[in-house]
Amino acid sequence: MSNPAITSHPIARLRGLASESAEDHLAVEEPLEVRLQGQPVAVIMRTPGHDFDLAAGFLVTEGILRSPQDIGAISYCKEARPPNLENVVEVILADGVPFDFERLRRNVYASSSCGICGKATIEAIHAHAPPLDADFTLSPDLLYALPDRLRAAQAVFDRTGGLHGAGLFSLDGDLIVLREDVGRHNAVDKVIGHLLLRDRLPADRCVLMVSGRAGFEIVQKALVARIPVLAAVSAPSSLAVNLAVGSNMTLVGFLRGDRLNVYAGGHRLGLK
């Protein structure tokens, strides 16, 4: 069975001055148009697969959806003409769910290509997603185990080497859901959308692990989903740290082997 997330391409492979012809696997990147109430609201460059999760997660983090009951229907758009049939997802809201198209349009327009970095201030974010109050402690040993568990579940990365991964784990370290995508924020949206569609938000007893850096938009999305602990194998940005501190989130970076840096919320790791 073919995998829509993977394609192949002929290459020349060199070792020194010797070359040979070969085929290499590539992660597919294609646009996904998200329509809400019949109106286009965003075009997201993504890896095909789990498109409904992605559309739902995107609308959660934009403040449109709060529960699966907000969705009347979600489907590939029947009016899209081939070959774009599976590159257009339409979401119809349930009766009575408010929808401010102009506000959403402004938010999406202000977004950078790497996520919703255009939100004006941390205070504005907190008006929609207040600071967390989840109270528990984790062993650092649990966090040390997560990168290997995330990597072991990245089937498409194994074949392409070109995808980011986002995994949601229980407080016991069990993998709940993993999603892959060419975009870090898309992978996180797919995780959040998966939870929404299964009525598992808020995720306030979970840990989110991402394979890249922890930028502001990743922290913001975790906050909206009420995920109190975010761990990344690479560095956070200054604004990401400021948002995590102000939101009572635990933010861990450079999680590699038996080492990590705690940038916010060390109390959940037993630190004073």
Secondary structure, 3 states (H helix, E strand, C coil): CCCCCEEEEEEEEEECCEEEEEEEEEECCEEEEEEECCEEEEEEEECCCCHHHHHHHHHHHCCCCCCHHHEEEEEECCCCCCCCHHHEEEEEECCCCCCCHHHHHHHHHHCECCECCCCCCHHHHHHHCCCCCCCCCCCHHHHHHHHHHHHHCCHHHHHHCCCEEEEEEECCCCEEEEEEECCHHHHHHHHHHHHHHCCCCCCCCEEEEECCCECHHHHHHHHHCCCCEEEECCCECHHHHHHHHHCCCEEEEEEECCEEEEEECHHHHCCC
